[in-house]
């Protein structure tokens, strides 16, 4: 799979689904390893849903607390781990769950800082007549990916996201809406019947279990699709490698992915490095004198002018 390439919305979703299907076990294990313990601690123990009855109209705190924890812990950590796994897959490796977890934890703190900054900026934008919030939501949508992929920090990651999205804001907003709609529909297919069953049995545990089952699917897909969006925007930017360019299909793209992932490709991966030394030397061998050239009368027999480089 070529990560750095321009894509339409349909191609982006196709790429996300293809990558998801081919490494479904890896992505689900990574997501479930975050979702299940966090939901158990926050909702199961903290809100008492392990033993409480079903509440059709939860309080504001009961509704906001799981969403806030998901936004600042679950989603950033899943994103960090999956992006590192995707980069390893692009390099031709077979990443393990343990490797992705370790690498994700290494960048979790800066990702969390950026996610909080984005959340505060978007929230302030929505307070300012909504439109600024929509603009900020689109332009800062790949800030977390800029942290993990390009090792950017703080406002530099926000600035990078803004520059990548610039000129594509409405398209990016449409992509975000579609990604979240797909995740929302999948979540509703599971949680709505579970809510009905929880109400009938008067047990919040049923809905909690359904949530812990569906969230690894939805959150991992959202993180994966947003990462594909990041690389699509990278290809569209001036610094990206376009899919239509020959280098995007050769070693320079592998070099780019290696640099982004912190493991530059070796010299043997670059175009032209497999050319035999004799052929390269022959290509640069200076030409001899012209066919109609004649030595000066004072020159000794067999003399010819020295060639450049000798």
C-alpha positions in Angstrom: 0.0 0.0 0.0 1.3 3.5 -0.9 0.6 5.8 2.0 1.7 9.1 0.5 -0.6 9.6 -2.4 -3.5 11.8 -3.4 -6.9 10.3 -2.9 -10.6 11.1 -3.5 -13.0 10.5 -0.6 -13.9 7.1 -2.0 -10.3 6.1 -2.5 -9.5 7.2 1.0 -12.3 5.1 2.5 -11.3 2.1 0.3 -7.7 2.4 1.5 -8.8 2.6 5.1 -11.1 -0.4 4.9 -8.5 -2.4 3.0 -5.8 -1.7 5.6 -8.3 -2.4 8.4 -9.3 -5.8 6.9 -5.8 -6.9 6.3 -4.7 -6.2 9.9 -8.0 -6.4 11.7 -6.7 -8.5 14.6 -3.8 -6.1 15.3 -6.0 -3.0 15.2 -8.8 -4.5 17.3 -6.4 -5.8 20.0 -4.7 -2.4 20.2 -8.0 -0.6 20.5 -9.6 -3.1 22.9 -6.5 -3.0 25.1 -7.3 0.7 25.7 -11.1 0.7 25.6 -11.9 -2.2 27.9 -9.9 -1.2 31.0 -10.7 2.6 30.6 -14.5 1.9 30.3 -14.4 -0.6 33.2 -12.6 1.9 35.5 -14.5 5.1 34.4 -18.0 3.8 33.6 -18.1 0.4 35.3 -16.5 1.4 38.7 -16.6 5.2 38.7 -20.2 5.5 37.6 -21.2 2.2 39.1 -22.6 0.7 35.9 -21.3 -2.8 36.8 -24.1 -3.1 39.4 -26.5 -0.1 38.7 -29.8 -0.2 37.1 -30.4 1.3 33.6 -31.0 5.0 33.5 -32.8 6.3 30.4 -31.9 9.9 31.2 -28.4 10.0 32.8 -27.1 13.2 34.4 -24.9 15.6 32.5 -21.9 14.4 34.5 -22.6 10.8 33.7 -22.9 11.6 30.0 -19.9 13.9 29.8 -17.4 12.0 31.9 -17.0 9.0 29.6 -16.9 11.2 26.5 -14.2 13.5 28.1 -12.1 10.5 29.2 -12.4 9.0 25.7 -11.3 12.2 24.1 -8.2 12.8 26.2 -7.1 9.2 26.9 -8.7 6.5 24.7 -8.6 8.2 21.3 -5.1 9.8 21.6 -3.6 6.5 22.8 -5.3 4.4 20.1 -4.2 6.9 17.5 -0.6 6.9 18.7 -0.3 3.1 18.7 -2.1 2.6 15.3 -0.1 5.3 13.5 3.2 3.6 14.6 1.8 0.3 13.5 0.8 1.7 10.1 4.3 3.1 9.5 5.8 -0.3 10.4 3.5 -2.0 7.9 4.4 0.5 5.2 8.1 -0.3 5.8 7.3 -4.0 5.1 7.4 -5.1 8.7 4.9 -7.2 10.7 4.4 -5.1 13.9 3.4 -6.9 17.0 0.9 -5.6 19.6 3.7 -5.2 22.1 5.8 -3.1 19.7 2.9 -0.8 18.8 1.9 -0.4 22.5 5.5 0.6 23.5 5.9 3.0 20.6 2.5 4.5 21.2 3.2 5.1 24.9 6.4 6.8 24.0 4.5 9.6 22.1 1.3 9.6 24.2 2.3 12.6 26.3 2.9 15.0 23.4 -0.1 13.6 21.5 -2.3 14.2 24.6 -1.0 17.8 24.9 -1.8 18.5 21.3 -5.3 16.9 21.6 -6.1 19.1 24.6 -4.9 22.2 22.7 -7.1 21.2 19.7 -10.1 20.6 21.9 -9.8 23.9 23.7 -9.3 25.8 20.4 -12.3 24.1 18.7 -14.5 24.6 21.9 -13.6 28.3 21.9 -14.3 28.5 18.2 -17.8 27.0 18.7 -18.5 29.5 21.4 -17.6 32.3 18.9 -20.6 31.8 16.7 -19.9 28.2 15.7 -18.3 29.0 12.3 -14.8 29.5 13.7 -15.1 26.2 15.5 -15.9 24.4 12.3 -12.9 26.1 10.6 -10.6 25.1 13.4 -12.1 21.5 13.5 -11.1 21.0 9.9 -7.8 22.7 9.9 -6.5 21.0 13.1 -7.9 17.5 12.3 -4.5 15.8 11.7 -2.5 17.5 14.5 -2.1 14.2 16.4 -0.8 12.5 13.2 1.7 15.3 12.8 3.0 14.5 16.3 3.4 10.8 15.8 4.5 10.7 12.1 6.7 13.8 12.0 7.7 14.1 15.6 6.3 17.6 15.9 5.3 19.1 19.2 2.7 21.6 20.6 1.8 24.5 18.4 4.2 23.2 15.7 1.9 20.2 15.3 -1.1 22.5 15.1 0.6 24.7 12.6 1.6 21.7 10.5 -2.0 20.4 10.4 -3.3 23.9 9.5 -0.8 24.2 6.6 -1.6 20.7 5.3 -5.4 21.3 5.3 -5.2 24.8 3.9 -6.9 24.9 0.5 -8.7 21.6 1.2 -10.7 22.6 4.3 -14.2 21.8 2.9 -13.1 18.5 1.5 -11.4 17.6 4.8 -14.5 18.6 6.7 -16.6 16.3 4.4 -14.1 13.4 5.1 -14.4 13.9 8.8 -18.2 14.0 8.7 -18.3 10.8 6.6 -15.8 9.0 8.9 -17.8 9.8 12.0 -21.1 9.0 10.3 -19.9 5.5 9.4 -18.6 5.0 13.0 -21.8 6.4 14.4 -24.0 4.1 12.3 -21.9 1.0 13.3 -22.1 2.0 16.9 -25.9 2.5 16.8 -26.4 -0.9 15.2 -25.0 -2.4 18.4 -25.8 0.1 21.2 -29.5 0.7 20.4 -30.6 -2.9 20.7 -28.3 -3.2 23.8 -30.0 -0.1 25.3 -33.4 -1.7 24.8 -32.2 -4.9 26.4 -30.6 -3.0 29.3 -33.9 -1.1 29.9 -35.9 -4.3 29.9 -33.5 -6.0 32.3 -32.9 -2.8 34.3 -29.1 -3.3 34.1 -26.6 -0.8 33.0 -24.1 -3.6 32.6 -25.6 -4.8 29.4 -25.1 -1.4 27.7 -21.6 -1.1 29.1 -20.6 -4.5 27.6 -22.1 -3.5 24.2 -20.1 -0.3 24.4 -16.9 -2.1 25.1 -17.6 -4.4 22.2 -18.3 -1.8 19.6 -15.9 1.0 20.5 -12.7 -0.9 19.5 -14.2 -1.2 16.0 -15.3 2.4 15.7 -12.5 4.2 17.4 -9.8 2.2 15.6 -11.4 2.8 12.2 -11.7 6.5 12.9 -8.0 6.7 13.9 -6.9 4.7 10.9 -9.0 6.7 8.4 -7.8 10.0 9.8 -4.2 8.8 9.4 -4.9 8.0 5.7 -6.3 11.5 5.5 -3.0 12.9 6.9 -0.9 11.1 4.2 -3.4 12.2 1.5 -2.9 15.8 2.6 0.8 15.2 2.7 0.7 14.2 -0.9 -1.3 17.3 -1.8 1.1 19.6 -0.1 4.2 21.1 -1.7 6.5 18.9 0.4 4.6 15.7 -0.3 5.4 13.1 -3.0 2.6 12.9 -5.5 1.3 9.5 -6.6 1.6 10.6 -10.3 5.3 11.2 -9.9 7.7 8.4 -10.7 9.5 8.9 -7.4 6.3 8.1 -5.5 6.5 4.6 -6.8 10.2 4.2 -6.2 12.8 4.3 -3.5 12.4 8.0 -2.6 8.9 7.3 -1.2 10.3 4.5 1.0 13.0 7.0 2.1 10.3 9.5 3.0 8.3 7.0 5.0 11.6 5.9 6.7 12.4 9.5 7.6 8.9 10.1 8.9 9.0 6.9 11.0 12.5 7.7 12.3 14.2 4.8 10.4 15.7 6.1 7.2 16.0 3.6 4.4 19.5 2.4 3.6 21.4 3.5 0.5 20.5 0.2 -1.3 16.8 1.3 -1.3 17.4 4.4 -3.4 16.9 4.6 -7.1 20.2 4.2 -9.1 22.1 2.6 -6.3 21.8 -0.8 -7.9 23.4 0.5 -11.1 26.8 -1.3 -11.7 29.8 0.9 -10.9 31.3 0.2 -14.3 28.1 1.5 -16.0 28.1 4.7 -13.9 31.7 5.2 -14.7 31.0 4.7 -18.4 28.2 7.2 -18.3 30.6 9.9 -17.1 33.7 8.9 -19.2 34.8 12.0 -21.1 34.5 11.7 -24.8 37.7 11.6 -26.9 38.8 14.3 -29.4 36.5 15.1 -32.4 36.9 12.9 -35.4 38.2 15.8 -37.5 40.7 16.9 -34.9 44.4 17.1 -36.0 47.4 17.6 -33.6 49.5 20.7 -34.0 52.5 20.4 -36.2 54.9 20.7 -33.2 53.3 17.9 -31.3 55.1 14.5 -31.0 53.7 11.5 -32.8 50.6 10.0 -31.1 50.0 13.0 -28.9 46.4 14.1 -28.1 45.1 16.7 -25.7 44.4 15.6 -22.1 40.8 14.7 -21.4 38.9 16.6 -18.7 39.3 15.0 -15.2 42.7 13.4 -16.1 
